[in-house]
Amino acid sequence: MSIKIGSNTVINDSRELENINDSTGLYGNFQPLVTTASVSESYNISMIVPVYNLTMISSIAFTVNNIVAGQANTILLDRSSSSLTPTFPSSVEWSNNTLPNWTQFRYWLITFVCYSNTKIMANAAGYDFV
């Protein structure tokens, strides 16, 4: 199936560009924008934001919104101190039904995938180096 703008085919059935004049650009960097923040007490994670880089400055209760089946995001979490603990809403289901032991590592790579409009599948991997 070809793609058209108006009556002009711009991508043909063989997935080749055609009828495009005077265009330039490099389209090889498809990396998402990263939302960076220092967070305390409470913070909302929006599932329409692809990547967060969050540094905790106190223990925190996260909330999650824009939960739509198929949405996914990644959270790079720096606990910054061994005494700080994140909590997540009951809509977040951790792999193997096991809440991560947050005190084991300072840095965490957390992935969320919305299974439905009410449930989020989550996985977390901890690291001590960055």
Buried (B, 14 or more C-beta within 10 A) or exposed (E): EEEEEEEEBBBBEEEEEEEEEEEEEEEEEEEEEEBEEEBEEEBEBBBEBBBBEBBBBBBBEBEBEBBEEEBEBBBBBBBBEEEBBBEBEEBBEBEEEEEBEBEEBBBBBBBBBBBEEEBBBBEBEBEEEE
